[in-house]
Amino acid sequence: MLPPASLGTAAATTAWPLVLSSDNVAFQVHEPLVESWQDGVLTARSLVVAQPPGKKPPVNGLVVIKAVTEVDAAAGVVSLQDLEVKGTSFSAPADTTQGWQEFLRFSLPDKIKTVSLARLESGQAVVKARQQGSSAVDIAAPLIIVSERPAVLIYIDGDPRYVPVKGTKLMGVLNTRVLLLKDASGTHYLRLYNGWVSSPSLQGPWKIASPPAGAAKLEQTARATGRVNLLPGKPDAQGRSPTLSKGSLPQIVVRMQPAALIVLDGKPRFARIPGTPLQYATNTSAHLFKDESNSVYVRIYGNWFRAAALTGPWQYVPIASLPAAFSAIPDDHVKGSVKASLARAKTPDTPDAWTVVAADPSTATLDYTMSGDPVLQPIRGTQLNYVANASVPIIQLDINNWYAVQEGVWFHASEVSGPWTVTNQIPPGIYAIPPTVPIYQAIHSRVISSSSDVVYYGYPSGGSLRGEGGATGVEDQGADYQYTPPSNLYWGWVY
């Protein structure tokens, strides 16, 4: 619902983009993109393109503003009053842009007077669609496995589907992200750390092995695609990657259902967080906590789950239902980032970091592969389908409209086979895709400004938008756990 219309808007209309300059740096400030608009208060984000003097390349940035609005529906204009600059950021080092940010904080409140009503309404439709998608689903807890020694999780999407590997006598497991092979004798081979391990069955026992004939070339192909998890392992404190040795082979956990693996260094050890009744696990980088009732909490790819013990059963916990103690974690604590994520979720006007991507509509191309004919999966709660066997997220709006996104850039085609062209018009219904859909992490990108020469997209910097189809977002980097997507996915990008 729009804020109530005023009887008239006296403010002068702002011409977009705003053109400003300071110390020989020219700034283009583009029309704001709504983040939230409630009770007449607008929080929005504007693209800023800074052009330093000389032949230096332009620098993209963002400004978050907050203002009280008055709507003149007849004129199609929204006036902004009591405007504040809540935050600024640029893609250049801080020592270069600090002066720019101070200039914009000082200058913009007097320069930004109005915004197009149509612009805010279209942005509000996206915001409402996102809220609808987030609230329409009950997030099920994955199978959460806890290991007290080094371990890796191998997820296969249901029963393994074996396909021939061209030029070899091997079979490859199609429905997994890892490089998993089988020879004529039934022995399985897995690419792990700096080498290979083998086993007579998927359930083990696994041992260090030489790669089977043809596997080395296949590994090179997998590296070139960037779409295969070769399980390199997490570096230690000195930056050294793990290696295979007979005395330290990790536990290899193979599962065929959505699962998460939490790795502890021995028995769980908890330490109190000052100023709170919470404790956190010190011998894992996973976000694992315990409250005063000894209930345990874990954060897995942005979602929270709770159990009476590490053995489960686990239940999803909305952020609003987490104990208030989480918000009291000190900012400088090792787990302070968790508090920051809660604040962003609870306070929509918090100026969190975004990444800006610029695409030239005349040259940008969509690079993807598809394993066979398109396999359409319906998206629950919507009229949309997504292509489950494509290497980038592809969404079917209807028979004549297909949308794809790759590294934040959106494309449109009238047929799934293309041709694909850059688009600045993304239907709001796409943003209603719920978090349980595997491509969810890749659809956060929004158009923040466009012209005939360039389209600018923006997305939260905390997530990965690399277009990897159903496999997007299966791991939470920086934590000792791996998260696998819901079932019914298809891979097959190297076989």
N, C-alpha and C positions, 0 to 999 in steps of 0.2 A: 504493500500500500504506500502510495506517495505521501510525503509530507503535505500538509494542507497548503493550497495555493493562496498567495497573497493577493490583495486587491490591486497591487501595482508594483512594478519594480523600477526604481529610479536610477539604479546603477548603470554606468556606461557599459556597453557590450565589449567584452574582451576579444581581441582579434588573435586567433590561434594560427600558428604557434607564436608565442611571445618571443621577441628578439631583444636580448639584453647584451651588454658588454661590460667588461671590467679588466683592466690591465692587459689590454690587447687580446683578451680571450672573448670570443663571441659565443653566446649561449642561445640555443633554441629550446624553449620550454613548451611542450606539447600539452594539448587539452587533457585534463585529468581523467583517470580511469577509476571508477568507483570501487572502493573496498567494502564500505558499509554506508548505509544511508537510513538512519532510523531517527524518528522523533525530530526531524528537521536538522539533524546534525550529520554532516558528510565527512567521511574519511576517504581520501582518494590518493592516487599515485600518478605522478606526471613524469613522462620521459623528458630528460634533459640531454641534449647533444651539445657538447662543448667543443669548440674549434680553437685550438691553440694557434698562436701566430706562426707564420712560416708555412712550411709544407708538412707539418706534423699531422698525423691522422686524427680524425675526430675521436672524442672519448664519450661513451654513453654513460648516462647516470640516471638516477631516479630521485624524486623528491616526494615525500609523503606530507600531505596537508590535511588540516582539519578545520572545518568552518561551519557556521550556522547558515542555513539556506532559506531563501524565500523564492517561491515558485510563481512565475508568471506563465500560466498555461497557455494563454492566448498568444503570447509572443514566443513561446517555446524556449524560454530562457530561465535559468536559475541564478539568482544573485547570491554572492557569498559574502558573509560578514564575519567579523572577528576571526579572520583567517590566521592560523598558526602553521608554521613549518615544523612538523614533528620529527623529521629525519631526512637526511640526504646521504647519497652514496654514489660513488663512481667506480668505473672499472680500472682506474689508474691508482698508483700508490698514494697513500694518504698525504705524504709530504708534498705531492704535486697538487692535490685537490683540496687541501684544507682551506686555502683562501677562497676557492670557488664556493665551497659549502657555506662559509661565513657570508659571502656576498649574497648568495641565494636566500639564506635565512633572513637577511636584512631587507632585501629588495622585494621579494615575491609578495609578502602580505599586502603591499600597496598596489601591486600590479595586477593581481588576479581578482577580477571583479565578477565575472559571470562564466557560466558553463552552459552548454547546450542541454536542454531538457531531454532531447532524444538520446544524447550521449549517456546521460545518467540513467535513463530508463533501460537502455540496452545493457549497461553494466549491471544494473540492479537485477535484471533477468538472469544474468549469469550467476550472481551471488545467490539468488533464491534457488536456482537449479542445484548449485553445489550443496546448499543446506538441505534441500529435498533429498538428494542422493545420500548424504551422510546420515540422515535421520531415518531413512527408509529401510535400513538393514540391521539385523542383529548379527554382530560379528562373532563367529564361532572361534573358539580357541583351537589352534593347531595342536597336534601331538607335540608336547614339550618334553624333550629328552635331556637329562642332566648327566654329564660325564665328569668324573673326578680325575681324568687323565686326558692327554691330548686326543682329540677325536675329530673326525670329519663326517659330515652328513651327505649322503648320496641320495638325492630324491629322484625317483622315477614316477612319472605321472601314470599311475595305474600299472597294470601288468606290462612288462617290457615288450616293446615292439621292435623286432629285429629286422634290419634291412641290409642287403648286400653293400659292401664297401667297394666302390669301383676300383678295378685294377689290383685287387687282393683276393684272398680266400677268406677274408674276415667278414663278420656280421657286426653292424653297429647298432647300439640301442638308440632308437629314434627319439623317444619321448623323455629325454633328460638333457640337462645343460652340460653335463660332464662328458669327457671322452671315455666311453665305456664300450669295449669290444668283446667279441666272443669268437674263438677259433673253431675249427671243424670238430675238435675233441670235446667241445663244451666248456673249455676253460675260459674264464672271464679275465680281461685285462683292463686296468684302470690307470689313467694318467694321474699321478699324485706327486706333489712336491717337485723334486728334480728328476723324477724317473717314473717307473711303472711298478705296479703290484699285480699279482694274479691270484685267482681263487678257483676251485672246482665248481663253485656256485656263488650266487650273489650274496648269500648269507655267510660266506667265509668257509674256512679260515683264509686270510689273505697273507701273502708273503711277497718279498721283493723279487722282481723278475725282470728279465730282458724284454724289450718290446717285441711283439710278434712281427713277422715280415710284413712290411707295408705300413706299419703304425707310425714310423718316424715321418714319412712324407705326409700322412694324414694329420699329424700333430702340427706340421708347418702350415698346412692349409687352415687348421683350426685357429692358429695364432693370427694368421692374416685376416681372418674374418672378424676377430675380436668379439665373437658371439658365443664362444665356448668357455666354460669355466674349467681351466686346466688345474685347478686346485693347487695353486702355488704355496698356500699356507701363509700365515700371518708372521711378519718379521718380529724378531725379539727386540728388546730395548736398545740393542746395539745396531739394529737395522739388518740383521742377518736373517735370511729366509731359512725355513726348516729344510732339512735334507733327510732322505731315507737312510736308515741304518738298522741293522738287525735287532739292535737292543732298544730301539725307540720308535718302532712302527706304531703310528697312531691307531686308535680304535676306528674302524670303518663301519659306520652305521648306514645301512641301506633301508630306505623306507619307500613305500608306494602310496603314501597318503600325505597331505600337508603336514609338515613337521618343523619344529625348531629345535636346535641343539645348543644347549648352554654348556660351555666348557669351564670347569673349575680346576684350579691347581691344587689338587688334593681335596680334603674335606672342606665344606664351606666355612669361611671365616668372615664374621661380621664385625663391623666397628660402628660405634655410635656417631651420628652426625650431630655436631654441636648445635645446641639451641633447639633441637627437635627430639621427639621420641623415636625417630627412625634410625635404623641401622642399614648399612649397605655392605654387600659382599666385596671384600678387598682382594680376593684372589681370582677375580675374573673381570674382564672389561665389559661384560654384559651389565645392563642396568637392572640389577637384582637387589631388592630391598626387603626389609622385615620391619613390621610395626610393633607396637607395644603388646599386641595380642598374639604375636608370633606368626601372624599371617604373612605370607611372602607375596611380593609383587615383582613382575618383570615387564619391561617395555620391549616389545618386539615390533620393529618397523613402524613406530609411531602409535601402536595400540598397546594398551595396558591389560594385563591379566593377573588374576589373584588366585591363591590357593592356600589351604590350611597348612600345607607342607610342600616341599620341593617335589614330592612324588605325585602331587595333584590330588583331585582333579582341578583343572584351571577354568576360570570363568572370565569373560570379558568385563572390563570395568571402564565405563565412560570417564573422561577426564573430570567432568563435574562431580563424579562420585568418589574420586580419590580422597584420602584423608587430607585435611587442611595442612598437615605437617609438611607435605611435599612442597608447598609454596613457601615454607619457612627455611628451606635449605639455603645456607649462605651462598651469596653470589660467587665467592672465591673458592668454594668447595670443589673437589674433583667431580662431584655430581651436580654442580651448579647449572650445567647445560640442560638438565632435566627440568629444573625450575623455569628456565627461560622458555622451554617448549610449552610448559603449562601456561605461562603468562601469555604467549602468543595465541594459544587456543582460546583462552578466556577473555582476552582483550583484543577485539578485532582491529583497533586502530594502532596497535603496536607496529612500528615501522620495521618489520623483519626484512632481511636481505633478499633481494631479487637479482636474478641474472637476466640481462638484456641480450637478445639475439636479433641481428639485422639480416634480412633476406632480400636479395634482388630478384624480383619476380621474373625477370627475363633470363636469369642464369641459374637459379636454384633448382636442383633436381632431387627427386625422391629415389634413394638407393635402397632396394629391398629385394628379398628373395621369398619365394613361396613354395612350399613342399606340396606339389600336385595341384589339383583343383582347389579353389578356396573352400575352407571348412568354416561355415558360419555357426557361431554360438550366440544364442539369444542373451541379451542383457536383462536380467530380472528387474522388474519395476519400470521398464522403458519399452519403447517400440523399436529399439535399436538392436543390431547384431554387430559382433566383431569377428574378424577373420582370425581364427585361432592358429592357423599354420603359416602366418606371415611373420617375417623377421622384424617388422615395425607394426605399431598399432594401426589397424585399418578398421574403420567403423562404417557400417552401412546405415544411412539415414532412411533411404527408400531405394527403389530399384534404379533410380537415375542419379543418386547422390551418394558419393563415397568420400570419406574424409580420412586422412592419414596424418600422423605427426612424427617428425624425426628431429631429435635434438632441439625441441621447442618450436620448430617451424611447421606450420600447418599447410596441407595440400588438399586439393579437391579434384575429383574426377567423376565423369558420368558413368564410367564402368570400372569395375575393380581392376581391370588390366591396364587402366590409364587411357589416354595420357594424363599425367598428374601436373597440376599447376599450383603455384603458391596462391593462397587465399587469405583475405583479411576478413572473411565472413564465416564465423563458426557458429552454427545453430546453438542456442542456449541449452537445448535438450541434451547435448553431448556432455555438458558439465553436470548433468544429473546422474551420470554413471556412478554407482555406489562403490565404496572402498573394497568390497569383496571381489570385484572384477579384476583379473590380472593386469589389464592395461591401465588401471586407475592412476598409477603413479606417473604415467606419461602424458596425461591429458590436462595437467595443471597450467599449461602455457596459454596465455591470453594475448590477444592483439592489443597493444597499448598505443600504437599510432601507425598510420600508413599514408603513402602517397603513391603516385604512379611509378616512382623509382625505387622505393624501399618500403618494406613492411617490418615494423619492430614488434617483437614478441617479448613477453616477460614471464618468468616463472620463479617460484621460491628457490633460493639457492641451496636449501638444505636437502633437497631431494634430487634423485637422478632422473633425468628425462631422456636419457639415451634410448633411442628407439630400438628395443630388442623384443618386440612382440610380447608374447605372454610371459617371457622371462624377465621383463622389466621389474626391478625392485625386489628380487628374491633374496637379497642379502642386505643386512643393515651394517654398513661399513663401520669399523671402529669398535665392534663388540664381538665377544666370543660366542656368537651364536649365528646360525644360518636359518633363514626363513624361506619356506617354499610356498609357491602360490597355490590357489585352489586347483582342483582337478580339472580334467577335460581340456588340457592344453596339448599342442602339437609343436614339436621342434623339427629338427632335420635339416640344419643349415650347412652341414659339411658332408653329408653322405650322398 
